[in-house]
Amino acid sequence: MTVRDRKRVRTRQALVVAAVDLFERHGYERTTIADIAAAAEIGTRTFFSYFATKEEILFPETDARLRAAIEVIEERRPGDRPATVLLRAWERADEVDEDDLADGLATLRHRLINEVPAVRGRALQFYCDAQIEIARRLAETFPDELDEVSATALTGAFAGAVGGALYVLLREPDRAMDPAARRDMVRRAVRTALAPWLERAHQAAE
């Protein structure tokens, strides 16, 4: 990574930290892009080199997480089954932003998705686009096992398990649970949702 790249990473992170602080102290609606840029010590125009909208700053690693998941699908190993690849893809994507559950951003995002229509709409767009793309890649990677419909069903079961588990875990921000424990609970929820697929994969491996 070059010096310029490192500077961009630092500036991007500074914007996220500043936004989280301002949203918590002043509220989402009352915080402007100019406020966030000033708190991060950059110009307002420079803000748009990192995020297109105020909503997007709540989802800073969405594209990177999707790329990481797709890389795992493209790197499928001999004998892999769709569900096991999907699980591994989620674990790789989670590594991209492993501090998400620890730094308060996930809890804030969850609250704002419930409170602010613009944030909720952006979240639905991000999640739907990612789900469709992952399903398409799975269908292409496993043409003998999945068509477009079954790949979408599998990905939907996975996304529903993750989203549902996080909804319960994050609706009580003061709940005494460290990020590692939360991730473990999400992982177990996913395995429960994908149990039929995982059992099929286990049988195929025997």
Backbone as numpy.savetxt, mean C-alpha at the origin, in Angstrom:
# Nx Ny Nz CAx CAy CAz Cx Cy Cz
22.93 5.15 -5.63 22.09 6.34 -5.63 22.97 7.59 -5.63
22.68 8.51 -6.53 23.47 9.73 -6.64 23.12 10.71 -5.53
23.93 11.76 -5.41 23.66 12.80 -4.42 22.30 13.45 -4.70
22.02 13.67 -5.97 20.73 14.27 -6.35 19.57 13.37 -5.96
19.74 12.07 -6.19 18.67 11.12 -5.83 18.44 11.12 -4.33
19.52 11.13 -3.57 19.38 11.14 -2.11 18.69 12.41 -1.63
19.00 13.53 -2.28 18.35 14.79 -1.92 16.86 14.72 -2.21
16.48 14.12 -3.32 15.05 13.99 -3.65 14.34 13.10 -2.64
14.99 12.04 -2.23 14.39 11.15 -1.23 14.17 11.91 0.07
15.17 12.68 0.49 15.05 13.44 1.74 13.93 14.49 1.64
13.86 15.17 0.50 12.83 16.19 0.33 11.44 15.57 0.31
11.32 14.46 -0.36 10.03 13.77 -0.42 9.59 13.34 0.99
10.53 12.80 1.76 10.21 12.38 3.11 9.86 13.58 3.98
10.56 14.69 3.78 10.28 15.90 4.55 8.87 16.40 4.27
8.43 16.29 3.05 7.07 16.69 2.69 6.04 15.82 3.39
6.28 14.52 3.43 5.35 13.61 4.08 5.28 13.91 5.57
6.45 14.07 6.21 6.50 14.36 7.65 5.79 15.67 7.95
6.04 16.68 7.13 5.41 17.98 7.35 3.89 17.89 7.19
3.46 17.17 6.17 2.02 17.03 5.93 1.33 16.31 7.08
1.92 15.22 7.54 1.32 14.47 8.66 1.19 15.37 9.88
2.22 16.13 10.18 2.19 17.02 11.34 1.10 18.08 11.20
1.02 18.70 10.02 0.03 19.76 9.79 -1.39 19.21 9.78
-1.58 18.05 9.16 -2.91 17.45 9.14 -3.39 17.14 10.56
-2.47 16.65 11.38 -2.82 16.31 12.76 -3.12 17.57 13.58
-2.34 18.63 13.38 -2.49 19.83 14.21 -3.60 20.77 13.73
-3.76 20.91 12.41 -4.70 21.89 11.87 -5.88 21.28 11.12
-5.80 19.98 10.84 -6.86 19.36 10.07 -6.51 19.31 8.60
-7.04 18.33 7.90 -6.71 18.14 6.49 -7.21 19.32 5.65
-8.47 19.70 5.82 -9.05 20.73 4.97 -8.39 22.08 5.15
-7.96 22.40 6.36 -7.37 23.71 6.63 -5.91 23.79 6.25
-5.30 22.67 5.94 -3.89 22.66 5.53 -3.79 22.78 4.02
-3.00 23.73 3.55 -2.83 23.93 2.11 -1.50 23.34 1.64
-1.41 23.18 0.34 -0.14 22.73 -0.25 0.97 23.73 0.07
0.64 25.02 0.05 1.64 26.04 0.39 2.13 25.87 1.83
1.23 25.51 2.73 1.61 25.27 4.13 2.61 24.11 4.22
2.31 23.03 3.51 3.17 21.84 3.55 4.54 22.15 2.97
4.54 22.85 1.83 5.81 23.20 1.19 6.65 24.09 2.11
6.02 25.06 2.74 6.75 25.96 3.63 7.34 25.20 4.82
6.55 24.27 5.37 7.04 23.50 6.51 8.21 22.61 6.13
8.24 22.17 4.87 9.34 21.34 4.38 10.48 22.17 3.81
10.32 23.49 3.86 11.33 24.45 3.41 11.64 24.32 1.92
10.57 24.19 1.13 10.70 24.22 -0.32 9.63 25.15 -0.87
9.74 25.49 -2.16 8.72 26.33 -2.79 7.49 25.52 -3.15
6.36 26.22 -3.29 5.10 25.54 -3.64 5.21 24.85 -4.99
5.87 25.50 -5.94 6.01 24.88 -7.27 6.81 23.60 -7.19
7.81 23.57 -6.31 8.63 22.36 -6.17 7.81 21.20 -5.62
6.80 21.49 -4.81 5.93 20.45 -4.27 5.42 19.54 -5.39
5.04 20.15 -6.51 4.43 19.39 -7.60 5.43 18.54 -8.37
6.69 18.66 -8.04 7.68 17.74 -8.60 7.66 16.40 -7.87
6.97 16.38 -6.72 6.92 15.17 -5.89 5.51 14.59 -5.79
4.51 15.44 -5.69 3.14 14.98 -5.57 2.23 15.86 -6.42
1.28 15.23 -7.10 0.39 15.98 -7.99 -0.72 16.68 -7.21
-1.13 16.12 -6.08 -2.22 16.69 -5.29 -1.92 16.53 -3.80
-2.71 17.19 -2.99 -2.57 17.05 -1.54 -2.93 15.64 -1.10
-3.91 15.03 -1.76 -4.32 13.67 -1.41 -3.18 12.68 -1.59
-2.41 12.85 -2.64 -1.37 11.86 -2.97 -0.29 11.77 -1.90
-0.12 12.82 -1.13 0.95 12.78 -0.13 0.64 11.77 0.98
-0.62 11.37 1.09 -1.01 10.35 2.07 -0.70 8.94 1.57
-0.33 8.80 0.31 -0.03 7.50 -0.29 1.34 7.55 -0.98
2.38 7.90 -0.24 3.67 8.20 -0.86 4.36 7.04 -1.54
4.10 5.81 -1.10 4.83 4.67 -1.65 3.95 3.73 -2.48
2.78 4.21 -2.89 1.86 3.34 -3.62 2.47 2.80 -4.89
3.07 3.65 -5.70 3.67 3.20 -6.96 4.83 2.24 -6.71
5.65 2.55 -5.72 6.80 1.68 -5.41 6.33 0.32 -4.92
5.27 0.30 -4.12 4.74 -0.98 -3.63 4.20 -1.81 -4.79
3.52 -1.18 -5.72 2.99 -1.90 -6.88 4.12 -2.45 -7.73
5.16 -1.65 -7.96 6.30 -2.14 -8.75 6.96 -3.33 -8.08
7.10 -3.27 -6.77 7.73 -4.37 -6.04 6.90 -5.64 -6.16
5.59 -5.52 -6.06 4.71 -6.68 -6.19 4.79 -7.29 -7.58
4.81 -6.45 -8.60 4.88 -6.94 -9.97 6.21 -7.64 -10.23
7.28 -7.13 -9.66 8.59 -7.78 -9.82 8.55 -9.21 -9.30
7.89 -9.44 -8.17 7.80 -10.78 -7.62 7.01 -11.69 -8.56
5.93 -11.19 -9.11 5.13 -11.99 -10.05 5.95 -12.35 -11.27
6.70 -11.39 -11.78 7.52 -11.64 -12.97 8.67 -12.60 -12.68
9.07 -12.70 -11.41 10.19 -13.56 -11.03 9.71 -14.91 -10.48
8.51 -15.33 -10.85 7.96 -16.58 -10.31 8.96 -17.72 -10.45
8.97 -18.57 -9.45 9.90 -19.69 -9.43 9.22 -20.95 -9.94
9.99 -21.92 -10.41 9.39 -23.18 -10.84 8.59 -23.80 -9.70
7.37 -24.21 -9.99 6.53 -24.82 -8.97 5.68 -23.84 -8.19
5.89 -22.55 -8.40 5.07 -21.55 -7.70 3.62 -21.64 -8.16
2.72 -21.34 -7.25 1.30 -21.25 -7.54 0.85 -19.81 -7.33
-0.27 -19.42 -7.93 -0.70 -18.02 -7.85 -0.79 -17.46 -6.44
-1.40 -18.20 -5.52 -1.60 -17.68 -4.16 -0.27 -17.46 -3.43
0.67 -18.39 -3.61 1.96 -18.23 -2.93 2.74 -17.05 -3.51
2.63 -16.86 -4.80 3.29 -15.70 -5.42 2.65 -14.41 -4.93
1.32 -14.40 -4.80 0.63 -13.21 -4.33 1.04 -12.87 -2.90
1.17 -13.87 -2.07 1.62 -13.64 -0.70 3.04 -13.07 -0.67
3.91 -13.66 -1.49 5.29 -13.18 -1.54 5.35 -11.76 -2.10
4.47 -11.46 -3.05 4.42 -10.12 -3.62 4.02 -9.09 -2.56
3.05 -9.46 -1.73 2.64 -8.55 -0.66 3.77 -8.33 0.33
4.48 -9.38 0.68 5.58 -9.25 1.63 6.68 -8.36 1.07
6.98 -8.51 -0.23 7.99 -7.66 -0.86 7.52 -6.20 -0.88
6.25 -5.99 -1.22 5.72 -4.63 -1.26 5.72 -4.01 0.12
5.45 -4.80 1.14 5.42 -4.29 2.51 6.81 -3.85 2.94
7.85 -4.50 2.42 9.22 -4.11 2.76 9.57 -2.73 2.22
8.90 -2.32 1.16 9.16 -1.02 0.56 8.82 0.10 1.53
7.78 -0.11 2.34 7.33 0.93 3.25 7.08 0.32 4.62
8.09 -0.31 5.18 7.91 -1.04 6.43 7.65 -0.13 7.63
7.88 1.18 7.49 7.62 2.10 8.59 6.19 2.64 8.56
5.41 2.25 7.57 4.08 2.82 7.39 3.21 2.64 8.63
3.27 1.46 9.25 2.45 1.21 10.43 3.07 1.78 11.70
4.32 2.20 11.61 5.01 2.67 12.81 5.00 4.19 12.96
4.96 4.92 11.83 5.14 6.36 11.92 3.85 7.16 12.00
2.72 6.49 12.12 1.45 7.19 12.26 0.76 7.52 10.96
1.44 7.38 9.83 0.83 7.71 8.56 -0.35 6.79 8.25
-0.21 5.50 8.52 -1.29 4.56 8.21 -2.54 4.88 9.01
-2.37 5.21 10.28 -3.52 5.54 11.13 -4.19 6.83 10.66
-3.37 7.83 10.34 -3.92 9.09 9.84 -4.65 8.88 8.52
-4.04 8.13 7.63 -4.66 7.86 6.33 -6.00 7.16 6.50
-6.04 6.18 7.40 -7.28 5.45 7.66 -8.37 6.41 8.14
-8.02 7.30 9.05 -9.01 8.25 9.57 -9.50 9.20 8.49
-8.58 9.71 7.67 -8.97 10.66 6.64 -9.76 10.00 5.51
-9.47 8.74 5.24 -10.27 8.03 4.24 -11.73 7.99 4.68
-11.95 7.83 5.97 -13.32 7.78 6.50 -13.96 9.16 6.59
-13.13 10.21 6.74 -13.68 11.54 6.99 -13.72 12.45 5.78
-12.81 12.26 4.83 -12.66 13.21 3.72 -12.97 12.52 2.39
-14.05 12.92 1.71 -14.41 12.27 0.44 -13.29 12.27 -0.60
-12.53 13.36 -0.69 -11.46 13.43 -1.70 -10.37 12.40 -1.42
-10.06 12.19 -0.15 -9.05 11.20 0.22 -9.60 9.79 -0.03
-10.87 9.58 0.32 -11.48 8.28 0.09 -11.50 7.95 -1.40
-11.83 8.93 -2.23 -11.86 8.70 -3.68 -10.48 8.37 -4.23
-9.47 9.08 -3.73 -8.10 8.81 -4.19 -7.66 7.42 -3.76
-8.00 7.03 -2.54 -7.64 5.70 -2.05 -8.28 4.61 -2.91
-9.56 4.78 -3.22 -10.25 3.78 -4.05 -9.62 3.69 -5.43
-9.23 4.83 -5.98 -8.59 4.82 -7.30 -7.26 4.08 -7.24
-6.44 4.39 -6.25 -5.15 3.72 -6.10 -5.34 2.21 -5.96
-6.20 1.81 -5.04 -6.36 0.40 -4.73 -6.98 -0.38 -5.89
-7.96 0.22 -6.55 -8.59 -0.46 -7.69 -7.61 -0.62 -8.85
-6.87 0.44 -9.14 -5.88 0.38 -10.23 -4.83 -0.69 -9.94
-4.35 -0.74 -8.69 -3.34 -1.72 -8.32 -3.90 -3.13 -8.40
-5.12 -3.32 -7.92 -5.74 -4.65 -7.94 -5.92 -5.15 -9.37
-6.37 -4.28 -10.25 -6.57 -4.67 -11.65 -5.24 -5.03 -12.31
-4.21 -4.24 -12.04 -2.91 -4.50 -12.66 -2.30 -5.81 -12.15
-2.39 -6.05 -10.86 -1.85 -7.29 -10.30 -2.61 -8.50 -10.84
-3.92 -8.39 -10.93 -4.73 -9.49 -11.47 -4.34 -9.78 -12.92
-4.12 -8.72 -13.69 -3.72 -8.91 -15.09 -2.37 -9.61 -15.18
-1.43 -9.22 -14.35 -0.10 -9.85 -14.36 -0.18 -11.32 -13.92
-1.02 -11.61 -12.93 -1.17 -13.00 -12.49 -1.76 -13.86 -13.59
-2.77 -13.34 -14.29 -3.40 -14.10 -15.38 -2.40 -14.37 -16.49
-1.54 -13.39 -16.77 -0.52 -13.57 -17.80 0.54 -14.58 -17.36
0.86 -14.60 -16.08 1.92 -15.45 -15.55 1.46 -16.90 -15.37
0.17 -17.07 -15.08 -0.39 -18.42 -14.85 -1.56 -18.69 -15.81
-1.32 -18.66 -17.12 -2.43 -18.81 -18.09 -3.12 -20.16 -18.03
-2.44 -21.18 -17.53 -3.07 -22.50 -17.45 -3.96 -22.65 -16.21
-3.84 -21.71 -15.27 -4.61 -21.81 -14.03 -5.61 -20.68 -13.84
-5.30 -19.53 -14.41 -6.14 -18.35 -14.17 -6.56 -17.70 -15.48
-7.83 -17.31 -15.53 -8.25 -16.39 -16.57 -8.45 -15.03 -15.90
-8.92 -14.06 -16.65 -9.04 -12.71 -16.10 -9.99 -12.67 -14.90
-11.08 -13.44 -15.00 -12.08 -13.42 -13.92 -11.53 -14.05 -12.64
-10.93 -15.24 -12.76 -10.43 -15.92 -11.57 -9.24 -15.19 -10.97
-8.40 -14.58 -11.79 -7.28 -13.80 -11.27 -7.78 -12.59 -10.49
-8.83 -11.96 -10.99 -9.41 -10.82 -10.30 -10.07 -11.25 -8.99
-10.71 -12.43 -9.00 -11.33 -12.94 -7.77 -10.27 -13.22 -6.71
-9.16 -13.85 -7.12 -8.09 -14.14 -6.18 -7.50 -12.86 -5.61
-7.21 -11.91 -6.48 -6.64 -10.64 -6.03 -7.63 -9.88 -5.15
-8.91 -9.98 -5.48 -9.93 -9.31 -4.68 -10.03 -9.90 -3.28
-9.94 -11.23 -3.18 -9.96 -11.87 -1.87 -8.78 -11.41 -1.03
-7.63 -11.32 -1.68 -6.42 -10.86 -1.00 -6.57 -9.41 -0.53
-6.99 -8.53 -1.45 -7.13 -7.11 -1.12 -8.17 -6.90 -0.04
-9.26 -7.67 -0.10 -10.29 -7.54 0.92 -9.80 -7.95 2.29
-8.98 -9.01 2.33 -8.43 -9.46 3.61 -7.50 -8.41 4.21
-6.62 -7.86 3.39 -5.70 -6.83 3.88 -6.47 -5.60 4.35
-7.38 -5.13 3.48 -8.13 -3.92 3.82 -9.00 -4.10 5.06
-9.67 -5.25 5.16 -10.52 -5.49 6.32 -9.74 -5.59 7.61
-8.63 -6.29 7.56 -7.80 -6.43 8.76 -7.26 -5.08 9.21
-6.76 -4.28 8.27 -6.23 -2.97 8.63 -7.32 -2.04 9.15
-8.53 -2.16 8.60 -9.63 -1.32 9.08 -9.86 -1.55 10.57
-9.91 -2.81 10.97 -10.13 -3.13 12.39 -8.95 -2.70 13.24
-7.74 -2.95 12.75 -6.55 -2.66 13.55 -6.30 -1.16 13.71
-6.67 -0.38 12.69 -6.35 1.04 12.71 -7.49 1.92 13.22
-8.66 1.35 13.42 -9.76 2.19 13.90 -9.59 2.52 15.39
-8.68 1.80 16.05 -8.37 2.09 17.46 -6.89 2.43 17.55
-6.51 3.68 17.23 -5.09 4.05 17.16 -4.34 3.88 18.47
-5.05 3.89 19.59 -4.37 3.75 20.87 -4.24 2.30 21.31
-4.71 1.39 20.46 -4.63 -0.02 20.81 -3.17 -0.43 21.03
-2.92 -1.09 22.11 -1.54 -1.47 22.46 -1.06 -2.61 21.56
-0.44 -2.27 20.46 0.06 -3.28 19.53 1.17 -2.67 18.69
2.31 -3.30 18.66 3.40 -2.75 17.87 3.20 -3.11 16.40
3.89 -2.40 15.50 3.71 -2.62 14.07 3.96 -4.06 13.64
4.93 -4.73 14.25 5.22 -6.12 13.88 4.03 -7.02 14.20
3.39 -6.78 15.33 2.22 -7.57 15.70 1.07 -7.31 14.75
0.90 -6.06 14.34 -0.15 -5.73 13.38 0.09 -6.44 12.05
1.34 -6.40 11.59 1.66 -7.08 10.33 1.37 -8.57 10.43
1.69 -9.16 11.57 1.45 -10.59 11.76 -0.05 -10.89 11.70
-0.87 -10.03 12.28 -2.31 -10.23 12.24 -2.85 -10.08 10.82
-2.32 -9.12 10.07 -2.73 -8.96 8.67 -2.33 -10.19 7.87
-1.13 -10.68 8.11 -0.64 -11.87 7.40 -1.55 -13.08 7.66
-1.95 -13.23 8.92 -2.84 -14.34 9.24 -4.21 -14.18 8.59
-4.69 -12.94 8.54 -5.97 -12.68 7.89 -5.91 -13.03 6.40
-4.80 -12.67 5.78 -4.62 -12.97 4.36 -4.59 -14.48 4.13
-3.88 -15.18 4.97 -3.80 -16.63 4.82 -5.16 -17.29 5.02
-5.97 -16.74 5.89 -7.32 -17.26 6.08 -8.16 -17.06 4.82
-8.07 -15.86 4.24 -8.84 -15.55 3.03 -8.40 -16.39 1.84
-7.10 -16.67 1.77 -6.57 -17.41 0.63 -6.42 -18.91 0.90
-6.99 -19.37 2.00 -6.82 -20.77 2.41 -7.11 -21.77 1.30
-8.23 -21.66 0.56 -8.49 -22.65 -0.50 -7.41 -22.65 -1.58
-6.94 -21.47 -1.94 -5.89 -21.38 -2.95 -4.57 -21.93 -2.44
-4.26 -21.63 -1.19 -3.00 -22.11 -0.61 -3.03 -23.63 -0.43
-4.19 -24.17 -0.08 -4.32 -25.62 0.05 -4.11 -26.30 -1.29
-4.64 -25.70 -2.33 -4.45 -26.23 -3.68 -2.97 -26.20 -4.06
-2.29 -25.13 -3.68 -0.87 -25.03 -3.98 -0.08 -26.09 -3.22
-0.48 -26.34 -1.97 0.19 -27.35 -1.15 0.01 -28.74 -1.75
-1.21 -29.02 -2.20 -1.49 -30.32 -2.81 -0.70 -30.52 -4.09
-0.58 -29.43 -4.88 0.15 -29.53 -6.14 1.63 -29.79 -5.91
2.15 -29.29 -4.77 3.56 -29.46 -4.48 3.90 -30.85 -3.98
2.88 -31.59 -3.51 3.14 -32.94 -2.97 3.31 -33.98 -4.07
